[in-house]
Amino acid sequence: MSSERISAVFDEWAKGGRDASMEHGHKDVVEQVVGRLAIGPGQQILDLGCGNGWATRLLAKSAAGTGAVGVDASPAMIARAEELHSFTIRARYEVMPFHALDLKDGQFDRAFSMEAIYYAPDVDAALSEVARVVKSGGRIDLLLDFYEGRPGVEGWPEGVGLPMHSASEERWLEQLAAAGFVDPSAERVVDRRGPGEEAEFEPSRWYPTWQDRVAFHEAGTLWLSAARG
């Protein structure tokens, strides 16, 4: 799968307003994790697959003097991020493929990504690039809703129209280690808003029954974290 195809799909998502639904859907989990990152004043953070930049802006506001750079393969998503940008924070947005980041070695104290890394045509190359731009002792935090073993995600690649890297928690930890990160760890983060109301549930291709929806929610988002060696 080429970067051009990935860009085209997410350009359409941006034009259709799906960036806002992604922000709403992922907001609680991201807020939980960012609240636990202990981001220090002046730290520089890379947001990989930033979409409309909502998480980039959240990261940039997390401590005094913090700066964040959001990168995304979709020009339309980056344009949307620039439309929504606040000039009260230190953030900027760039069109870049994950496997070829036009960024300096050791530029960042942290790298963060929500629901994006598994779209990379070559995940190992993408992780190696992130390792290159994160300074020694820095950290990476990846949040994934699509992972091997989670109920209800088997049809996601077909539904999105893109290949998606399906890996177990153990395999992700191995890939982080191979890319140059050390002491990788994993945990699950469950959205505090719950799965919704059963009375309002409507069956879909993703959740044929209410029980399917509950099982997906209870499995939680996979949070992978590691230090740069």
C-alpha positions in Angstrom: 0.0 0.0 0.0 1.5 3.3 -1.1 1.6 6.5 1.0 -0.5 8.1 -1.8 -3.4 5.7 -1.2 -3.2 6.3 2.5 -3.3 10.1 1.9 -6.3 9.8 -0.4 -8.3 7.8 2.1 -7.7 10.2 4.9 -8.2 13.3 2.7 -11.7 11.9 2.1 -12.2 11.4 5.8 -11.2 15.1 6.4 -13.5 16.4 3.7 -16.4 14.3 5.1 -15.9 15.6 8.7 -14.7 12.3 10.1 -11.8 14.0 11.9 -14.4 15.4 14.4 -15.8 12.0 15.1 -12.4 10.5 15.6 -11.6 13.3 18.1 -14.8 12.6 20.0 -14.3 8.9 20.0 -10.7 8.9 21.2 -10.8 12.0 23.5 -11.3 10.3 26.9 -8.6 7.7 26.4 -6.1 10.3 25.2 -6.9 12.6 28.0 -6.3 9.8 30.5 -3.0 8.9 29.1 -1.7 12.4 28.6 -2.6 13.1 32.2 -0.3 10.3 33.3 2.7 11.2 31.0 4.3 13.7 33.4 5.3 15.9 30.5 7.9 18.4 31.7 8.1 22.2 30.9 9.7 22.9 27.6 9.6 19.3 26.3 9.2 18.8 22.5 6.7 16.2 21.4 6.0 14.5 18.1 2.4 13.5 17.4 2.4 10.8 14.7 -0.7 10.7 12.6 -2.1 13.9 14.0 -5.3 14.2 11.9 -6.9 17.5 12.6 -4.3 18.2 15.3 -6.6 17.9 18.4 -4.1 15.7 20.3 -1.2 17.8 19.1 -2.8 20.8 20.7 -3.6 18.9 23.9 0.0 17.9 24.2 1.3 21.4 23.5 -0.9 22.7 26.4 0.3 20.1 28.9 3.2 22.1 30.4 4.7 25.5 30.3 6.8 26.0 27.2 6.0 22.6 25.7 6.0 22.4 21.9 4.4 19.8 19.7 4.7 18.9 16.0 1.9 16.9 14.4 2.6 15.0 11.3 0.2 13.2 9.0 0.2 11.7 5.5 -3.0 13.5 4.6 -2.7 17.1 3.3 -6.5 17.6 4.0 -6.0 16.6 7.6 -3.1 19.0 8.0 -5.1 21.8 6.4 -7.9 21.1 8.9 -5.4 21.2 11.7 -4.1 24.6 10.6 -7.7 25.9 10.5 -8.3 24.8 14.1 -4.9 25.9 15.4 -4.6 28.1 18.5 -1.9 30.7 18.4 -1.7 30.6 22.2 0.2 27.3 22.0 3.5 26.1 20.5 2.3 23.7 17.8 2.7 23.2 14.1 1.6 20.6 11.6 3.4 19.0 8.7 2.5 16.6 5.8 5.0 13.6 6.2 5.0 9.9 5.7 5.8 7.9 8.8 8.7 6.1 7.2 10.5 9.2 6.1 10.3 12.0 8.7 11.8 15.2 7.5 12.9 16.0 11.1 16.3 16.2 12.9 17.9 13.3 14.8 17.1 13.6 18.5 14.7 16.5 18.0 12.0 15.3 20.4 11.7 14.4 24.1 8.7 12.3 23.3 6.7 10.7 20.5 3.0 10.1 20.8 0.5 8.5 18.5 -3.2 7.7 18.7 -4.7 5.1 16.2 -2.2 5.8 13.4 1.0 3.7 13.4 -0.6 0.5 12.2 -1.5 2.3 8.8 2.2 2.6 8.0 3.2 0.5 4.9 6.3 -0.6 6.8 5.7 -0.4 10.6 9.3 -1.4 11.4 10.6 1.4 9.2 8.2 3.9 10.9 9.3 2.8 14.4 12.9 3.2 13.4 12.3 6.7 12.1 10.6 7.6 15.3 13.5 6.2 17.3 15.8 8.4 15.2 14.1 11.6 16.0 13.6 10.9 19.7 16.6 11.7 21.9 18.2 9.1 24.1 16.2 8.8 27.3 13.1 10.1 25.6 9.9 8.1 25.4 7.4 6.8 22.9 3.7 6.2 23.7 1.4 4.5 21.2 -2.4 4.1 21.6 -4.1 1.4 19.5 -7.7 0.4 19.2 -6.9 -2.2 16.5 -4.8 -5.0 17.8 -4.8 -8.8 17.6 -7.2 -10.4 19.9 -9.6 -7.5 20.4 -13.2 -8.4 19.8 -14.9 -6.8 16.8 -11.9 -5.4 14.8 -11.5 -8.2 12.3 -13.3 -6.4 9.6 -11.7 -3.0 10.1 -9.2 -3.1 7.2 -11.9 -4.0 4.7 -14.2 -1.3 6.1 -11.5 1.4 6.0 -10.2 0.2 2.6 -6.5 0.1 3.7 -4.2 -2.7 5.0 -3.7 -2.4 8.7 -0.8 -4.0 10.7 -2.4 -6.6 12.9 -0.2 -7.6 15.8 -0.5 -9.0 19.3 0.6 -7.1 22.3 3.7 -9.2 22.6 4.6 -8.6 18.9 4.3 -4.9 19.3 6.7 -5.0 22.3 9.2 -7.0 20.2 8.9 -4.4 17.4 9.6 -1.5 19.7 12.6 -3.3 21.1 13.9 -4.0 17.6 13.6 -0.3 16.7 15.8 0.8 19.6 13.4 1.3 22.4 14.0 -0.2 25.8 11.9 -1.5 28.7 8.7 -1.6 26.6 5.5 -2.1 28.5 1.8 -2.4 27.7 -1.5 -1.9 29.5 -5.2 -1.3 28.5 -7.0 1.9 28.9 -10.8 1.8 29.0 -12.9 4.8 28.0 -14.6 6.1 31.2 -17.7 7.1 29.2 -18.7 3.4 28.9 -20.1 1.6 25.8 -23.2 3.8 25.5 -26.7 3.0 26.5 -28.2 -0.4 25.6 -31.6 1.3 24.9 -29.9 3.4 22.2 -27.8 0.7 20.6 -28.3 -0.1 17.0 -26.7 -3.2 15.4 -24.0 -2.5 12.8 -21.4 -4.3 10.8 -18.9 -3.7 13.6 -21.2 -4.6 16.5 -24.0 -7.0 15.5 -25.2 -7.3 19.1 -25.0 -5.2 22.3 -22.8 -7.8 23.8 -20.3 -7.3 20.9 -20.2 -3.6 21.6 -19.7 -4.2 25.4 -16.9 -6.7 24.7 -15.1 -4.3 22.4 -15.3 -1.5 25.0 -14.2 -3.7 27.9 -11.1 -4.9 26.0 -9.8 -1.3 26.1 -7.2 0.7 24.0 -3.7 -0.9 24.0 -1.2 1.6 25.4 2.4 0.8 24.5 5.2 2.7 26.2 9.0 2.5 26.0 12.1 4.6 26.5 14.6 5.5 23.8 17.8 3.6 24.4 
